[in-house]
Amino acid sequence: SFKMNLNFAASKKWNIFLKSIWMSGQPFTAAINAFYDNANQVNYIYGNRNNGTYPSYFRTDIGANYSKSKKSTFSIHIYNITAKRNPFYIYLKEIPYTGEPNYSSSGYFDSVLYTILPSISYSIKIL
């Protein structure tokens, strides 16, 4: 894994940052085969532990903070400005097949929650 954080204090009130993260793919245990039982339910057969690997993960965030006073801050951030489709999780999905009865195939699919996520916030410290 690799992480980089750059912070630049443009003035006493402005702070600009750039964050970048790269991680190699995390291992997971993938099913290698499947069969139907007597109740017509799919049962998966798993191979060795950690026999699959997630794709590598990369994202870069950018943002700016404006401190109006010691107790209040206005922030603008953009999460994942590179718009890389980093999978949140990988799941096994059964795909029905209309040819032979009681036959289906399975495939691995990734789920991506979002690519670019802008955010604006204002915070006030009470104590």
NULO-387173 format. One record per residue: residue number from 0; residue in three letters; x, y, z of N, C-alpha, C, O in turn. Coordinates in Angstrom, 2 decimals, padded with zeros to 5 digits, always signed. Example, Ala and Ser with C-alpha at 12.3 -4.5 7.8 and 13.67 -1.06 7.14 Angstrom:
2
num residu n_px n_py n_pz ca_px ca_py ca_pz c_px c_py c_pz o_px o_py o_pz
0 ALA +013.19 -005.69 +007.80 +012.30 -004.50 +007.80 +013.20 -003.30 +007.80 +014.24 -003.32 +008.46
1 SER +012.85 -002.25 +007.08 +013.67 -001.06 +007.14 +012.90 +000.03 +007.87 +013.41 +001.14 +008.04
% end
This chain:
127
num residu n_px n_py n_pz ca_px ca_py ca_pz c_px c_py c_pz o_px o_py o_pz
0 SER +000.84 -001.18 +000.00 +000.00 +000.00 +000.00 +000.88 +001.24 +000.00 +002.03 +001.21 +000.44
1 PHE +000.31 +002.32 -000.50 +001.02 +003.59 -000.58 +000.03 +004.70 -000.26 -001.07 +004.73 -000.82
2 LYS +000.41 +005.61 +000.64 -000.43 +006.75 +000.98 +000.42 +008.01 +000.94 +001.57 +008.02 +001.38
3 MET -000.18 +009.07 +000.38 +000.51 +010.34 +000.30 -000.46 +011.45 +000.73 -001.59 +011.50 +000.24
4 ASN -000.02 +012.31 +001.63 -000.81 +013.46 +002.08 +000.01 +014.72 +001.89 +001.13 +014.83 +002.40
5 LEU -000.55 +015.67 +001.16 +000.09 +016.97 +000.99 -000.84 +018.03 +001.57 -002.00 +018.13 +001.17
6 ASN -000.33 +018.82 +002.49 -001.08 +019.92 +003.09 -000.34 +021.22 +002.82 +000.88 +021.30 +002.97
7 PHE -001.08 +022.22 +002.43 -000.50 +023.53 +002.16 -001.30 +024.59 +002.89 -002.49 +024.76 +002.62
8 ALA -000.67 +025.29 +003.80 -001.31 +026.39 +004.51 -001.10 +027.65 +003.67 -000.06 +028.29 +003.75
9 ALA -002.11 +028.00 +002.87 -002.01 +029.15 +001.99 -001.99 +030.45 +002.77 -001.35 +031.42 +002.36
10 SER -002.67 +030.47 +003.89 -002.68 +031.63 +004.79 -003.08 +031.12 +006.17 -003.18 +029.91 +006.38
11 LYS -003.32 +032.03 +007.09 -003.75 +031.61 +008.42 -005.16 +031.02 +008.39 -005.53 +030.24 +009.27
12 LYS -005.94 +031.40 +007.38 -007.32 +030.95 +007.31 -007.54 +029.82 +006.30 -008.49 +029.05 +006.46
13 TRP -006.70 +029.69 +005.29 -006.89 +028.70 +004.22 -005.90 +027.55 +004.34 -004.70 +027.76 +004.54
14 ASN -006.42 +026.33 +004.22 -005.62 +025.12 +004.21 -006.09 +024.27 +003.02 -007.28 +023.98 +002.90
15 ILE -005.17 +023.89 +002.14 -005.49 +023.10 +000.96 -004.78 +021.75 +001.10 -003.64 +021.70 +001.54
16 PHE -005.47 +020.67 +000.73 -004.84 +019.35 +000.85 -005.10 +018.48 -000.37 -006.05 +018.68 -001.12
17 LEU -004.22 +017.52 -000.54 -004.32 +016.50 -001.59 -003.93 +015.18 -000.96 -002.85 +015.07 -000.37
18 LYS -004.79 +014.18 -001.06 -004.52 +012.86 -000.50 -004.62 +011.83 -001.61 -005.52 +011.89 -002.45
19 SER -003.68 +010.90 -001.62 -003.70 +009.84 -002.62 -003.44 +008.51 -001.93 -002.57 +008.41 -001.07
20 ILE -004.20 +007.48 -002.32 -004.09 +006.15 -001.71 -004.06 +005.10 -002.81 -004.88 +005.14 -003.73
21 TRP -003.12 +004.17 -002.72 -003.10 +003.00 -003.60 -002.89 +001.78 -002.72 -002.00 +001.75 -001.87
22 MET -003.72 +000.75 -002.94 -003.58 -000.51 -002.21 -003.70 -001.65 -003.20 -004.52 -001.62 -004.11
23 SER -002.87 -002.66 -003.01 -002.99 -003.85 -003.85 -004.28 -004.58 -003.48 -004.85 -004.33 -002.42
24 GLY -004.72 -005.47 -004.34 -005.97 -006.16 -004.12 -005.97 -007.02 -002.87 -005.01 -007.74 -002.60
25 GLN -007.05 -006.95 -002.11 -007.21 -007.76 -000.91 -007.67 -009.16 -001.30 -008.46 -009.29 -002.24
26 PRO -007.21 -010.19 -000.62 -007.65 -011.54 -000.96 -009.06 -011.84 -000.44 -009.50 -011.27 +000.56
27 PHE -009.76 -012.73 -001.14 -011.06 -013.23 -000.68 -011.19 -014.68 -001.12 -010.48 -015.13 -002.02
28 THR -012.10 -015.42 -000.51 -012.31 -016.81 -000.84 -013.42 -016.92 -001.86 -014.57 -016.56 -001.59
29 ALA -013.09 -017.42 -003.04 -014.02 -017.51 -004.16 -014.55 -018.94 -004.29 -013.84 -019.91 -004.04
30 ALA -015.81 -019.05 -004.69 -016.39 -020.36 -004.99 -015.80 -020.88 -006.29 -015.58 -020.12 -007.23
31 ILE -015.56 -022.20 -006.35 -014.98 -022.78 -007.57 -015.99 -023.64 -008.33 -015.76 -023.96 -009.49
32 ASN -017.11 -024.01 -007.68 -018.12 -024.82 -008.34 -019.42 -024.70 -007.56 -019.44 -024.15 -006.46
33 ALA -020.51 -025.21 -008.14 -021.81 -025.17 -007.48 -022.63 -026.39 -007.91 -022.40 -026.96 -008.97
34 PHE -023.59 -026.77 -007.06 -024.48 -027.87 -007.40 -025.84 -027.62 -006.76 -025.96 -026.85 -005.81
35 TYR -026.88 -028.29 -007.28 -028.22 -028.21 -006.71 -028.43 -029.38 -005.76 -028.05 -030.51 -006.06
36 ASP -029.04 -029.11 -004.61 -029.39 -030.19 -003.69 -030.81 -030.67 -003.98 -031.43 -030.23 -004.95
37 ASN -031.33 -031.56 -003.15 -032.66 -032.14 -003.38 -033.78 -031.11 -003.27 -034.86 -031.31 -003.84
38 ALA -033.55 -030.02 -002.55 -034.56 -028.96 -002.40 -034.42 -027.91 -003.49 -035.03 -026.84 -003.41
39 ASN -033.62 -028.20 -004.52 -033.41 -027.30 -005.65 -032.76 -025.98 -005.23 -033.01 -024.93 -005.83
40 GLN -031.92 -026.04 -004.20 -031.17 -024.88 -003.73 -029.73 -025.01 -004.22 -029.18 -026.11 -004.27
41 VAL -029.13 -023.90 -004.57 -027.75 -023.89 -005.03 -026.81 -023.95 -003.83 -026.95 -023.17 -002.89
42 ASN -025.87 -024.86 -003.87 -024.81 -024.97 -002.86 -023.48 -024.73 -003.56 -023.20 -025.31 -004.61
43 TYR -022.66 -023.88 -002.97 -021.39 -023.52 -003.58 -020.27 -024.33 -002.93 -020.29 -024.60 -001.73
44 ILE -019.30 -024.69 -003.74 -018.11 -025.38 -003.26 -016.97 -024.38 -003.32 -016.69 -023.79 -004.37
45 TYR -016.31 -024.19 -002.19 -015.23 -023.22 -002.11 -013.89 -023.93 -002.14 -013.75 -025.03 -001.61
46 GLY -012.91 -023.30 -002.76 -011.56 -023.84 -002.84 -010.77 -023.43 -001.62 -011.31 -023.26 -000.53
47 ASN -009.48 -023.28 -001.83 -008.61 -022.86 -000.74 -008.96 -021.46 -000.27 -009.50 -020.65 -001.02
48 ARG -008.65 -021.19 +000.96 -008.91 -019.87 +001.52 -008.07 -018.82 +000.76 -006.91 -019.06 +000.43
49 ASN -008.69 -017.66 +000.52 -008.03 -016.54 -000.16 -007.53 -016.90 -001.56 -006.41 -016.54 -001.93
50 ASN -008.35 -017.62 -002.33 -007.95 -018.01 -003.68 -008.31 -016.96 -004.74 -008.01 -017.16 -005.91
51 GLY -008.94 -015.87 -004.35 -009.26 -014.78 -005.27 -008.68 -013.47 -004.75 -008.31 -013.37 -003.58
52 THR -008.60 -012.48 -005.62 -008.05 -011.18 -005.23 -008.90 -010.05 -005.78 -009.27 -010.06 -006.96
53 TYR -009.22 -009.08 -004.93 -009.90 -007.88 -005.39 -008.98 -007.11 -006.34 -007.76 -007.25 -006.26
54 PRO -009.54 -006.30 -007.22 -008.69 -005.41 -008.03 -007.99 -004.39 -007.12 -008.44 -004.13 -006.01
55 SER -006.89 -003.83 -007.60 -006.19 -002.82 -006.81 -007.08 -001.59 -006.62 -007.97 -001.32 -007.43
56 TYR -006.83 -000.86 -005.55 -007.64 +000.27 -005.13 -006.80 +001.53 -005.27 -005.67 +001.59 -004.78
57 PHE -007.36 +002.56 -005.92 -006.66 +003.83 -006.06 -007.66 +004.97 -006.02 -008.71 +004.92 -006.66
58 ARG -007.33 +005.99 -005.26 -008.16 +007.19 -005.26 -007.32 +008.39 -004.84 -006.33 +008.26 -004.12
59 THR -007.74 +009.56 -005.31 -007.12 +010.82 -004.94 -008.21 +011.79 -004.53 -009.19 +011.98 -005.25
60 ASP -008.02 +012.41 -003.37 -008.98 +013.38 -002.84 -008.31 +014.75 -002.81 -007.10 +014.87 -002.63
61 ILE -009.13 +015.77 -002.98 -008.64 +017.14 -002.92 -009.64 +017.97 -002.11 -010.83 +017.67 -002.10
62 GLY -009.15 +018.99 -001.43 -010.07 +019.80 -000.64 -009.42 +021.06 -000.11 -008.21 +021.26 -000.20
63 ALA -010.28 +021.90 +000.43 -009.83 +023.16 +001.03 -010.66 +023.45 +002.27 -011.87 +023.22 +002.29
64 ASN -010.01 +023.96 +003.30 -010.67 +024.36 +004.54 -010.43 +025.85 +004.76 -009.32 +026.35 +004.62
65 TYR -011.50 +026.53 +005.10 -011.40 +027.96 +005.43 -011.84 +028.12 +006.87 -012.99 +027.86 +007.21
66 SER -010.91 +028.55 +007.73 -011.21 +028.76 +009.15 -011.54 +030.23 +009.37 -010.67 +031.09 +009.36
67 LYS -012.83 +030.48 +009.58 -013.28 +031.85 +009.80 -012.77 +032.35 +011.16 -012.36 +033.50 +011.30
68 SER -012.79 +031.48 +012.14 -012.26 +031.76 +013.46 -011.72 +030.44 +014.02 -011.68 +029.44 +013.31
69 LYS -011.31 +030.44 +015.29 -010.81 +029.20 +015.88 -011.92 +028.18 +016.10 -011.65 +027.00 +016.31
70 LYS -013.17 +028.64 +016.06 -014.29 +027.75 +016.36 -015.15 +027.37 +015.16 -016.02 +026.51 +015.30
71 SER -014.93 +027.96 +013.99 -015.76 +027.62 +012.84 -014.90 +027.39 +011.60 -013.91 +028.09 +011.36
72 THR -015.30 +026.38 +010.82 -014.56 +026.01 +009.61 -015.53 +025.69 +008.49 -016.51 +024.98 +008.69
73 PHE -015.24 +026.21 +007.30 -016.00 +025.90 +006.10 -015.10 +025.02 +005.23 -013.94 +025.37 +005.01
74 SER -015.62 +023.89 +004.74 -014.81 +022.93 +003.99 -015.46 +022.56 +002.66 -016.68 +022.42 +002.56
75 ILE -014.62 +022.41 +001.65 -015.04 +021.91 +000.34 -014.10 +020.76 +000.00 -012.88 +020.95 -000.03
76 HIS -014.66 +019.57 -000.25 -013.85 +018.39 -000.56 -014.40 +017.70 -001.80 -015.60 +017.75 -002.07
77 ILE -013.51 +017.07 -002.56 -013.92 +016.20 -003.66 -013.22 +014.88 -003.44 -011.99 +014.79 -003.48
78 TYR -014.02 +013.84 -003.21 -013.53 +012.49 -002.97 -013.38 +011.77 -004.30 -014.30 +011.78 -005.12
79 ASN -012.24 +011.15 -004.53 -011.96 +010.34 -005.72 -012.05 +011.16 -007.01 -012.86 +010.86 -007.89
80 ILE -011.22 +012.18 -007.13 -011.26 +013.04 -008.32 -010.83 +012.30 -009.59 -011.11 +012.77 -010.69
81 THR -010.15 +011.16 -009.45 -009.75 +010.38 -010.62 -010.91 +009.54 -011.17 -010.79 +008.97 -012.25
82 ALA -012.03 +009.46 -010.46 -013.24 +008.73 -010.86 -012.98 +007.25 -011.11 -013.65 +006.64 -011.94
83 LYS -012.01 +006.68 -010.41 -011.74 +005.24 -010.56 -012.86 +004.45 -009.90 -013.30 +004.79 -008.80
84 ARG -013.33 +003.42 -010.57 -014.43 +002.59 -010.06 -013.87 +001.52 -009.12 -013.70 +000.37 -009.50
85 ASN -013.58 +001.93 -007.88 -013.06 +001.01 -006.88 -014.20 +000.17 -006.33 -015.18 +000.72 -005.83
86 PRO -014.10 -001.17 -006.41 -015.20 -001.99 -005.90 -015.29 -001.94 -004.39 -014.28 -002.04 -003.69
87 PHE -016.50 -001.78 -003.89 -016.75 -001.79 -002.45 -016.76 -003.23 -001.95 -016.23 -003.52 -000.88
88 TYR -017.38 -004.12 -002.72 -017.32 -005.55 -002.43 -017.59 -006.32 -003.71 -018.13 -005.79 -004.68
89 ILE -017.22 -007.58 -003.69 -017.44 -008.48 -004.83 -018.40 -009.56 -004.36 -018.23 -010.13 -003.28
90 TYR -019.40 -009.85 -005.17 -020.38 -010.86 -004.77 -020.62 -011.85 -005.91 -020.36 -011.55 -007.08
91 LEU -021.11 -013.00 -005.55 -021.42 -014.07 -006.48 -022.90 -013.99 -006.80 -023.73 -014.01 -005.90
92 LYS -023.23 -013.91 -008.07 -024.62 -013.78 -008.49 -024.99 -014.93 -009.41 -024.27 -015.24 -010.36
93 GLU -026.12 -015.56 -009.12 -026.61 -016.66 -009.95 -027.33 -016.09 -011.16 -028.16 -015.19 -011.03
94 ILE -027.00 -016.61 -012.33 -027.61 -016.16 -013.58 -028.48 -017.31 -014.11 -027.93 -018.33 -014.52
95 PRO -029.80 -017.17 -014.11 -030.65 -018.26 -014.61 -030.40 -018.55 -016.08 -030.16 -017.65 -016.88
96 TYR -030.46 -019.81 -016.42 -030.28 -020.26 -017.79 -031.57 -020.93 -018.22 -032.07 -021.80 -017.51
97 THR -032.11 -020.56 -019.35 -033.42 -021.06 -019.76 -033.36 -022.36 -020.57 -034.40 -022.90 -020.93
98 GLY -032.16 -022.86 -020.85 -032.03 -024.08 -021.66 -032.44 -025.32 -020.89 -033.61 -025.70 -020.92
99 GLU -031.52 -025.96 -020.21 -031.80 -027.18 -019.48 -032.45 -026.86 -018.14 -032.15 -025.83 -017.55
100 PRO -033.34 -027.72 -017.63 -033.93 -027.46 -016.32 -032.88 -027.61 -015.22 -031.93 -028.38 -015.33
101 ASN -033.09 -026.85 -014.17 -032.21 -026.87 -012.99 -030.75 -026.55 -013.33 -029.83 -027.09 -012.71
102 TYR -030.55 -025.67 -014.28 -029.19 -025.29 -014.63 -029.07 -023.78 -014.58 -029.95 -023.07 -015.08
103 SER -028.02 -023.30 -014.01 -027.73 -021.88 -014.02 -026.22 -021.70 -013.96 -025.48 -022.64 -013.64
104 SER -025.78 -020.53 -014.26 -024.36 -020.25 -014.14 -024.19 -019.13 -013.13 -025.15 -018.44 -012.79
105 SER -022.98 -018.95 -012.67 -022.70 -017.92 -011.68 -021.55 -017.06 -012.17 -020.73 -017.50 -012.97
106 GLY -021.51 -015.86 -011.69 -020.42 -014.97 -012.03 -020.13 -014.03 -010.90 -021.00 -013.77 -010.06
107 TYR -018.92 -013.51 -010.85 -018.55 -012.55 -009.83 -018.79 -011.15 -010.36 -018.43 -010.83 -011.50
108 PHE -019.40 -010.33 -009.55 -019.70 -008.95 -009.90 -019.17 -008.05 -008.81 -019.17 -008.41 -007.63
109 ASP -018.72 -006.88 -009.20 -018.29 -005.93 -008.18 -019.35 -004.86 -008.01 -020.11 -004.55 -008.92
110 SER -019.38 -004.31 -006.82 -020.33 -003.26 -006.49 -019.56 -001.99 -006.20 -018.72 -001.96 -005.30
111 VAL -019.85 -000.95 -006.96 -019.20 +000.35 -006.77 -020.23 +001.31 -006.20 -021.29 +001.50 -006.79
112 LEU -019.93 +001.90 -005.07 -020.88 +002.81 -004.44 -020.94 +004.15 -005.16 -022.03 +004.67 -005.40
113 TYR -019.81 +004.71 -005.49 -019.76 +006.00 -006.18 -018.36 +006.20 -006.74 -017.41 +005.53 -006.33
114 THR -018.24 +007.12 -007.67 -016.92 +007.44 -008.19 -016.48 +008.79 -007.63 -015.62 +008.83 -006.75
115 ILE -017.03 +009.87 -008.10 -016.68 +011.19 -007.59 -017.76 +011.62 -006.59 -018.95 +011.50 -006.86
116 LEU -017.32 +012.12 -005.44 -018.26 +012.54 -004.41 -017.85 +013.91 -003.86 -016.93 +013.99 -003.05
117 PRO -018.51 +014.98 -004.30 -018.20 +016.30 -003.74 -018.92 +016.50 -002.40 -019.97 +015.91 -002.15
118 SER -018.33 +017.32 -001.56 -018.98 +017.61 -000.27 -018.64 +019.03 +000.17 -017.54 +019.53 -000.04
119 ILE -019.62 +019.64 +000.79 -019.47 +020.98 +001.37 -019.96 +020.89 +002.80 -021.03 +020.34 +003.06
120 SER -019.18 +021.42 +003.73 -019.60 +021.36 +005.13 -019.18 +022.62 +005.87 -018.26 +023.34 +005.47
121 TYR -019.89 +022.86 +006.95 -019.59 +023.97 +007.84 -019.66 +023.43 +009.26 -020.67 +022.85 +009.65
122 SER -018.61 +023.60 +010.02 -018.59 +023.07 +011.39 -018.31 +024.18 +012.40 -017.56 +025.11 +012.14
123 ILE -018.95 +024.03 +013.54 -018.79 +024.97 +014.66 -018.43 +024.18 +015.91 -019.12 +023.22 +016.28
124 LYS -017.36 +024.56 +016.56 -016.96 +023.93 +017.82 -017.69 +024.63 +018.96 -017.60 +025.85 +019.13
125 ILE -018.40 +023.85 +019.73 -019.18 +024.43 +020.83 -018.35 +024.61 +022.08 -018.45 +025.63 +022.75
126 LEU -017.53 +023.63 +022.39 -016.71 +023.72 +023.61 -015.31 +024.15 +023.32 -014.50 +024.28 +024.23
% end
